[in-house]
Amino acid sequence: MQKTYLYTGLAAGVLLLLIILRGPSETKDQQKDSILWEEDWQVIEYYPGDAAGDSDAPAIRFVREPGLLADEYFVEAPGVNSDLKRVPDPEAGQFIRRRGGATVSNLFRDWRRPKLSGYAELTAERETEFGLDTPEHVLKLYLSPGGEPVVLRGGQKTGGANRMVGSSYGDHSGLVLITGSYLFDRFIQDPFTFREKRILYYPANSFTESISVVNAAGESLSLTQRKGETPDGKPLMIFRREADADGRPAVDLPLNLASPVDAAVKSLMIQNFRDEPLLAKYGGVQELWDAAGKDAAEIKVGIHDGDDYWVKLREVPAAAGDDLVLVRSSATIDGGIDWARRSALENVLKHLPILRGYEPPKPAESQPAAPADGPGSQSGIPFRSAGTEQP
């Protein structure tokens, strides 16, 4: 009996040692989470169907420009002609280049480490059977602009959410790959959906440092914002209306009055792009801009740890019913003219008379008045500016 226990113990020990030396076996999840590659592509070109000849232009191109702090993304696509068909635009170097939105950054993120669901040996029969000889989608991926591309052919969908793929990457050429179909399907969108509509870009942990607004009547408002603290050391953002040419003194503003104009300026964005065919009924945007004559508003924004921007908006009476105004900003690559919401412009301008006419409440008679440039209060909360010494 003792020998039996001894042999059993020895066998278990040997088995445990083998498991330790071999390591854990792959789980189903680990097999499922295999990837095609891990690459930081800089250019992705999409061709519908088999239109991927060397002399053919892509239907759309996406570009990632690496940056020191953050990458920049761009989308390039043909313009729209008078027949509402997308054609190369000679004046824009064949393709119109605009900033890419979050959808574009997501494309590069997904293609950096695309998941591989399975693979099989590629044969002539399978190439035809899976539609790789007449693909529904073709992608060209470049590690650097002008470099040699990796070509992907998106064939038939499987019964689930996957797609058969042919690839020229590495040793993929002899294989049929199975990947998520969404990697290809998301390219079947109007190019407008890939463009960035934001006008102001706020890096992480940044804030509006200054706002200047001038309306059509020449009335102006200049605000600054800085970090401060309450007497017990809690952080507080402090808005200040700067002195103006009309004799209004500089004064700190209550947060409940100043914050809404900051939010209104941040909400300004492109509603429609100038080459969208539905807005061609109004005529050319440059002619409309010139006909307007003057700005309904000129806005300048400084962002802490970010860039400075200018935004100009002009009214188009014919487009007022569609809640549209023309917008031009420094954020647009070519400084061109697009369309913004008229209601967003009105939301900014409605704060001018309120903040221009603001007067701080007079201090109680029992308390001395605070100096004009000294600590004050916002929304009834006493505060001090960062770095201000307390007695």
C-alpha positions as CSV (number, residue, x, y, z in Angstrom):
1,M,0.0,0.0,0.0
2,Q,2.8,2.3,0.9
3,K,4.5,1.6,-2.5
4,T,1.3,2.4,-4.3
5,Y,1.1,5.8,-2.6
6,L,4.8,6.3,-3.4
7,Y,4.4,5.5,-7.1
8,T,1.3,7.7,-7.3
9,G,3.1,10.6,-5.6
10,L,6.0,10.2,-7.9
11,A,3.7,10.2,-11.0
12,A,1.9,13.3,-9.8
13,G,5.2,15.1,-9.2
14,V,6.5,14.2,-12.6
15,L,3.2,15.4,-14.3
16,L,3.3,18.7,-12.3
17,L,6.9,19.2,-13.3
18,L,6.0,18.7,-17.0
19,I,3.2,21.2,-16.7
20,I,5.5,23.8,-15.1
21,L,8.2,23.2,-17.8
22,R,5.8,23.3,-20.7
23,G,3.7,26.2,-19.4
24,P,-0.1,26.6,-19.8
25,S,-1.7,25.5,-23.0
26,E,-3.5,28.0,-25.2
27,T,-7.1,28.7,-24.3
28,K,-9.9,29.3,-26.7
29,D,-9.7,33.0,-26.0
30,Q,-6.0,33.1,-26.7
31,Q,-6.5,31.4,-30.0
32,K,-9.4,33.7,-30.9
33,D,-7.4,36.8,-30.0
34,S,-4.6,36.1,-32.5
35,I,-3.7,39.1,-34.7
36,L,-2.7,39.7,-38.3
37,W,0.1,42.1,-37.3
38,E,1.1,45.0,-35.1
39,E,2.0,47.9,-37.4
40,D,1.6,51.7,-37.2
41,W,0.3,52.5,-40.7
42,Q,0.5,56.0,-42.0
43,V,-1.7,55.8,-45.1
44,I,-4.8,53.7,-45.8
45,E,-6.3,53.7,-49.3
46,Y,-9.7,52.2,-50.0
47,Y,-10.9,50.9,-53.4
48,P,-14.4,49.6,-54.0
49,G,-14.5,46.3,-55.7
50,D,-11.6,45.3,-57.8
51,A,-10.8,48.9,-58.9
52,A,-7.3,48.7,-57.5
53,G,-5.2,48.9,-60.6
54,D,-1.9,50.8,-60.4
55,S,-3.3,53.6,-62.5
56,D,-6.6,53.9,-60.6
57,A,-7.1,56.5,-57.8
58,P,-8.6,55.3,-54.6
59,A,-12.1,56.2,-53.6
60,I,-10.8,57.7,-50.4
61,R,-7.5,58.1,-48.6
62,F,-6.7,58.4,-44.9
63,V,-3.5,59.8,-43.6
64,R,-1.9,59.7,-40.1
65,E,0.8,62.2,-39.4
66,P,2.8,61.3,-36.3
67,G,3.2,64.1,-33.8
68,L,5.4,64.7,-30.7
69,L,2.4,64.9,-28.4
70,A,-0.4,63.6,-30.6
71,D,-1.0,62.3,-34.1
72,E,-3.0,64.3,-36.6
73,Y,-5.4,62.6,-39.0
74,F,-6.6,63.6,-42.4
75,V,-9.1,62.4,-45.0
76,E,-8.7,62.9,-48.7
77,A,-11.5,62.3,-51.3
78,P,-12.6,63.7,-54.7
79,G,-14.8,66.7,-54.8
80,V,-18.4,66.8,-56.1
81,N,-19.1,68.1,-59.6
82,S,-22.3,69.7,-60.8
83,D,-23.8,66.3,-61.6
84,L,-23.4,65.4,-57.9
85,K,-20.8,62.8,-58.8
86,R,-17.5,62.6,-57.0
87,V,-14.7,63.6,-59.4
88,P,-11.1,64.7,-58.8
89,D,-10.9,68.5,-58.1
90,P,-8.0,70.0,-60.2
91,E,-7.8,73.0,-57.9
92,A,-7.3,70.8,-54.8
93,G,-4.5,68.6,-56.2
94,Q,-7.1,66.0,-57.4
95,F,-8.3,65.3,-53.9
96,I,-9.8,67.6,-51.3
97,R,-7.9,67.2,-48.0
98,R,-9.7,67.8,-44.7
99,R,-9.0,67.0,-41.1
100,G,-10.2,63.6,-40.0
101,G,-12.5,63.0,-37.1
102,A,-12.6,60.3,-34.5
103,T,-13.8,57.8,-37.1
104,V,-10.5,58.2,-38.9
105,S,-8.3,57.7,-35.7
106,N,-10.5,54.6,-35.0
107,L,-9.6,53.2,-38.4
108,F,-5.9,53.4,-37.8
109,R,-6.4,52.0,-34.3
110,D,-8.3,49.0,-35.6
111,W,-5.9,48.2,-38.4
112,R,-2.9,48.5,-36.0
113,R,-3.7,45.1,-34.4
114,P,-6.5,43.5,-36.4
115,K,-7.8,40.3,-35.0
116,L,-7.4,37.0,-36.9
117,S,-10.3,34.6,-36.5
118,G,-8.8,31.8,-38.6
119,Y,-7.0,30.9,-41.7
120,A,-6.6,28.2,-44.4
121,E,-4.2,27.4,-47.2
122,L,-5.0,29.4,-50.4
123,T,-5.7,27.4,-53.5
124,A,-7.0,28.4,-56.9
125,E,-10.4,26.8,-56.1
126,R,-10.6,28.7,-52.8
127,E,-9.6,32.0,-54.3
128,T,-12.6,31.7,-56.6
129,E,-14.9,30.2,-54.1
130,F,-14.3,32.9,-51.5
131,G,-14.4,35.7,-54.0
132,L,-10.8,36.8,-53.6
133,D,-10.4,37.0,-57.4
134,T,-13.3,39.5,-57.6
135,P,-13.1,41.2,-54.2
136,E,-15.8,43.4,-52.8
137,H,-13.2,45.6,-51.1
138,V,-9.5,46.4,-51.7
139,L,-7.3,48.2,-49.2
140,K,-3.7,49.4,-49.5
141,L,-1.9,50.1,-46.3
142,Y,1.4,52.0,-46.2
143,L,3.9,52.2,-43.4
144,S,5.2,55.5,-44.9
145,P,3.8,57.7,-47.7
146,G,5.1,56.6,-51.1
147,G,6.3,53.3,-49.7
148,E,5.4,49.8,-50.8
149,P,1.8,49.0,-49.8
150,V,0.3,45.9,-48.3
151,V,-2.7,44.9,-50.4
152,L,-5.7,43.4,-48.8
153,R,-8.6,41.8,-50.8
154,G,-11.9,41.5,-49.0
155,G,-13.8,38.6,-50.4
156,Q,-17.1,37.0,-49.3
157,K,-18.6,37.3,-45.9
158,T,-18.9,34.1,-43.8
159,G,-22.1,33.0,-42.2
160,G,-21.3,35.2,-39.2
161,A,-19.7,38.6,-38.9
162,N,-16.4,37.6,-40.6
163,R,-14.9,38.0,-44.1
164,M,-12.5,36.0,-46.2
165,V,-9.4,38.0,-46.9
166,G,-6.3,37.8,-49.1
167,S,-3.2,39.6,-48.0
168,S,0.3,40.4,-49.4
169,Y,1.7,41.0,-45.9
170,G,4.7,38.8,-44.9
171,D,3.9,35.1,-45.3
172,H,0.1,35.8,-45.8
173,S,0.3,35.3,-49.6
174,G,-0.3,31.6,-49.4
175,L,-3.3,31.9,-47.0
176,V,-6.9,32.7,-46.9
177,L,-7.5,34.8,-43.7
178,I,-10.7,35.3,-41.7
179,T,-11.1,38.6,-40.1
180,G,-14.0,40.8,-38.8
181,S,-16.1,42.1,-41.7
182,Y,-16.5,45.4,-39.9
183,L,-12.9,46.3,-40.7
184,F,-13.9,46.6,-44.4
185,D,-17.6,47.5,-44.1
186,R,-16.9,50.8,-42.3
187,F,-15.3,52.2,-45.4
188,I,-18.7,52.2,-47.2
189,Q,-19.7,55.6,-45.9
190,D,-20.0,59.0,-47.4
191,P,-16.6,60.8,-47.2
192,F,-18.3,63.6,-45.3
193,T,-18.8,61.4,-42.3
194,F,-15.0,60.9,-41.9
195,R,-14.3,64.7,-41.7
196,E,-13.7,66.6,-38.5
197,K,-16.5,69.0,-37.7
198,R,-15.0,70.5,-34.6
199,I,-13.5,74.0,-34.9
200,L,-11.7,74.2,-31.6
201,Y,-9.4,71.4,-30.5
202,Y,-8.8,71.0,-26.7
203,P,-5.8,68.9,-25.6
204,A,-6.2,66.8,-22.5
205,N,-6.3,68.9,-19.3
206,S,-6.5,72.2,-21.2
207,F,-9.1,75.0,-20.9
208,T,-10.1,78.2,-22.5
209,E,-7.6,80.9,-21.6
210,S,-9.2,83.8,-23.5
211,I,-12.2,84.6,-25.5
212,S,-12.8,87.8,-27.6
213,V,-16.1,88.4,-29.4
214,V,-17.1,91.3,-31.7
215,N,-20.6,91.4,-33.1
216,A,-21.8,93.1,-36.3
217,A,-22.4,96.4,-34.4
218,G,-18.8,96.5,-33.3
219,E,-19.7,95.7,-29.7
220,S,-16.9,93.7,-28.1
221,L,-16.3,91.4,-25.1
222,S,-12.9,90.2,-23.9
223,L,-12.7,87.4,-21.3
224,T,-9.8,85.6,-19.7
225,Q,-9.8,82.6,-17.5
226,R,-7.3,81.5,-14.9
227,K,-6.9,78.9,-12.2
228,G,-7.5,80.0,-8.6
229,E,-8.2,78.5,-5.3
230,T,-10.8,78.9,-2.6
231,P,-9.5,79.9,0.9
232,D,-9.5,76.3,1.9
233,G,-7.3,75.3,-1.1
234,K,-9.9,73.9,-3.4
235,P,-9.3,74.6,-7.2
236,L,-11.5,77.2,-8.8
237,M,-11.6,78.6,-12.3
238,I,-11.9,82.4,-12.4
239,F,-13.3,84.3,-15.3
240,R,-12.4,88.0,-15.8
241,R,-13.9,90.6,-18.1
242,E,-11.1,92.7,-19.3
243,A,-11.3,96.5,-19.5
244,D,-12.6,97.8,-22.9
245,A,-12.5,100.9,-25.0
246,D,-15.9,102.0,-23.8
247,G,-14.6,102.6,-20.3
248,R,-15.8,99.4,-18.7
249,P,-13.4,98.3,-16.0
250,A,-11.8,94.9,-15.6
251,V,-13.9,92.8,-13.2
252,D,-14.1,89.1,-12.1
253,L,-17.3,87.5,-13.3
254,P,-19.6,85.0,-11.5
255,L,-19.2,81.5,-12.9
256,N,-22.9,81.2,-13.6
257,L,-22.6,84.1,-16.0
258,A,-19.3,83.5,-17.7
259,S,-19.3,79.7,-18.1
260,P,-22.3,79.7,-20.5
261,V,-20.4,81.8,-23.1
262,D,-17.4,79.6,-22.8
263,A,-19.7,76.6,-23.5
264,A,-21.4,78.4,-26.4
265,V,-18.1,79.1,-28.1
266,K,-16.9,75.5,-27.6
267,S,-20.1,74.3,-29.3
268,L,-19.4,76.1,-32.5
269,M,-18.8,73.5,-35.2
270,I,-19.2,72.8,-38.9
271,Q,-22.7,71.7,-39.7
272,N,-22.3,71.1,-43.4
273,F,-19.2,71.2,-45.6
274,R,-19.1,73.6,-48.6
275,D,-19.0,70.7,-51.2
276,E,-22.1,69.0,-49.9
277,P,-24.4,68.8,-52.9
278,L,-27.6,69.5,-50.9
279,L,-26.4,73.1,-50.2
280,A,-25.5,73.9,-53.8
281,K,-29.0,75.5,-54.1
282,Y,-27.6,78.6,-52.3
283,G,-24.8,79.1,-54.7
284,G,-21.1,79.3,-54.2
285,V,-19.9,79.9,-50.7
286,Q,-17.3,82.4,-51.7
287,E,-19.8,84.6,-53.6
288,L,-22.2,84.3,-50.6
289,W,-19.4,85.3,-48.2
290,D,-18.5,88.4,-50.3
291,A,-22.2,89.4,-50.7
292,A,-22.7,89.3,-46.9
293,G,-20.1,92.1,-46.6
294,K,-19.4,92.0,-42.9
295,D,-19.0,89.5,-40.1
296,A,-22.0,88.7,-37.8
297,A,-19.4,87.8,-35.3
298,E,-15.6,87.5,-35.1
299,I,-14.4,85.3,-32.3
300,K,-10.9,84.7,-31.1
301,V,-10.1,81.9,-28.7
302,G,-6.8,81.0,-26.8
303,I,-6.5,77.6,-25.3
304,H,-4.2,76.8,-22.4
305,D,-1.5,74.3,-23.6
306,G,-3.3,74.4,-27.0
307,D,-3.6,76.7,-30.1
308,D,-5.1,80.1,-30.7
309,Y,-8.0,80.2,-33.1
310,W,-10.1,82.8,-35.0
311,V,-13.6,82.1,-36.2
312,K,-15.7,84.4,-38.4
313,L,-19.4,83.9,-39.2
314,R,-21.6,85.7,-41.7
315,E,-25.3,85.7,-42.2
316,V,-27.0,84.4,-45.4
317,P,-30.6,85.5,-45.4
318,A,-31.7,82.7,-47.9
319,A,-30.3,80.1,-45.5
320,A,-31.7,81.4,-42.3
321,G,-34.7,79.1,-42.6
322,D,-32.4,76.2,-42.6
323,D,-30.6,77.5,-39.4
324,L,-27.4,78.0,-41.3
325,V,-24.7,80.7,-41.5
326,L,-21.3,80.7,-43.2
327,V,-18.2,80.0,-41.1
328,R,-14.5,80.4,-41.8
329,S,-11.9,79.6,-39.3
330,S,-8.1,79.1,-38.8
331,A,-8.8,75.4,-38.0
332,T,-9.7,74.7,-41.7
333,I,-6.7,73.5,-43.6
334,D,-7.2,75.8,-46.6
335,G,-9.0,78.6,-44.7
336,G,-12.1,77.8,-46.8
337,I,-15.8,78.5,-46.0
338,D,-18.3,76.0,-44.6
339,W,-21.7,76.1,-42.9
340,A,-22.5,76.3,-39.2
341,R,-25.7,76.5,-37.2
342,R,-27.2,79.9,-37.0
343,S,-28.6,79.0,-33.6
344,A,-25.1,78.3,-32.3
345,L,-24.0,81.8,-33.4
346,E,-27.1,83.3,-31.6
347,N,-26.2,81.4,-28.5
348,V,-22.8,83.1,-28.4
349,L,-24.1,86.6,-29.2
350,K,-26.9,86.6,-26.6
351,H,-24.3,86.7,-23.8
352,L,-22.7,89.9,-24.9
353,P,-25.1,92.4,-23.4
354,I,-25.3,90.4,-20.2
355,L,-21.6,90.3,-19.6
356,R,-20.9,93.8,-21.0
357,G,-23.5,95.2,-18.6
358,Y,-22.4,93.3,-15.5
359,E,-21.5,95.3,-12.4
360,P,-20.2,93.6,-9.3
361,P,-22.4,93.8,-6.2
362,K,-21.4,96.6,-3.9
363,P,-19.8,95.3,-0.7
364,A,-21.7,95.5,2.6
365,E,-21.2,98.8,4.5
366,S,-19.7,96.9,7.4
367,Q,-16.9,95.5,5.2
368,P,-14.3,97.4,3.3
369,A,-14.4,97.2,-0.5
370,A,-12.0,94.8,-2.1
371,P,-9.4,96.4,-4.4
372,A,-10.2,96.3,-8.1
373,D,-7.3,94.0,-8.9
374,G,-7.4,92.0,-5.7
375,P,-9.3,88.9,-4.7
376,G,-13.1,88.9,-5.2
377,S,-15.8,86.2,-5.4
378,Q,-17.7,84.2,-8.0
379,S,-21.2,83.1,-7.3
380,G,-20.7,84.2,-3.7
381,I,-17.7,82.0,-3.1
382,P,-14.6,83.8,-1.9
383,F,-11.4,82.8,-3.8
384,R,-7.9,83.8,-4.3
385,S,-5.8,83.5,-7.5
386,A,-3.2,80.8,-7.7
387,G,0.0,82.2,-6.2
388,T,-1.8,85.0,-4.2
389,E,-0.5,85.0,-0.6
390,Q,-3.1,85.1,2.2
391,P,-2.5,87.2,5.3
